[in-house]
Amino acid sequence: MKKIILSGLLFVSIFTAYGQDFLLSEQWFSRLNRNPAATGNSEHIELFYMNRQQWVGFSDAPSTNLLNVHAFFDKISSGLGLIFFYDTQGLGDKALNAKLAYSYQTMIAKDMLLSFGASAGIMNKSFDPDKFKYTNPDYRPNIVDESKTNLDIDLGVEFSMPVFMAGFAVNHLLDGRKDMLNLTTSRQFTGYARGNIPLAQKFNLAPGIVYNNYTSNAPNFFEFNTTLFYNKMFWFGLGTRFDTNVDFNMLNAIIGVEWKLLRIGYGYDYSLGKLGNFKKSSHEIMLSLKIPHSKPKPAEQRFIRFMD
């Protein structure tokens, strides 16, 4: 019965499944898969892994794995990185994305960094209609198995300073999607801003806003969140995410700790709106490792943004 319910939900929202990228509660900690301008935004070589389990409780619920690797290189004033994700919706559709990312970074003033980025690679999407479970076992729509690989390109810009950060990116620039099962991804626009408000006793408050605009029929998403940091080592955050149709809403919370060069985080999403009746939640596990460069960077190249 759960498979039937989930099949119906995903079939109704299949525009969303193919028209948008996954949205992550802990995306602030590694943004280059959404904005290549964030590539090399650290003094260290950074490895970032995240696993997201959506709608836990359904046997065929969506699952996402994301891996970002990036570093800054002084001689070319640039960041280089690798982006990889594998996404399964659980009922026949899968997506694999692998890209190389590049950013050029320049200090436009003291403690003011401006970055321009681009990433390019492949996006493969596949769909197997036999994975759907229908209330009438004799019914099967006239949909064939499909698999398609396309060139995928992103462009972005990011401005940052110790108390403020903002970015804008165009994802899937080539916009190859023509119909519901063409298995390409529509062009997307992502904008975000985040502050850093120092408080007393080693506390920092980081409010943020994210907006995702999709050129297909998929809904547009807003997210508002705020995270409290203690000693730049422990954090706890709350947020809400909703679409412009007010159909699929979520409340989310994150918690984590950074110990030396290792960062561990956990995110929890609780579904509201149409999915709220099923009382299913989503979970994220984040692991991040910093590997020191063999030699330190010049002082003017040091990035002091605590959220990196």
Protein Blocks (a to p, Z undefined) as FASTA:
>chain_A
ZZmmmmmmmmmmmmmmmmpccddfklmmomklmomklgopafbdcdddddddehihiakb
ccddddddddddfklopacddddddddehiopacddddddddddddfbghiacddddddd
dddddddfklpccfblkbccddddddddddddddddddddfkbccddddehklopafbfk
lopacdddddddddddddeehiacdddddddddfblbdcdddddddddehhlaccddddd
ddfkomaccddddddddehjaccdddddddehjllmnopacdddddddddddfbdcdfkl
pcfbfkZZ
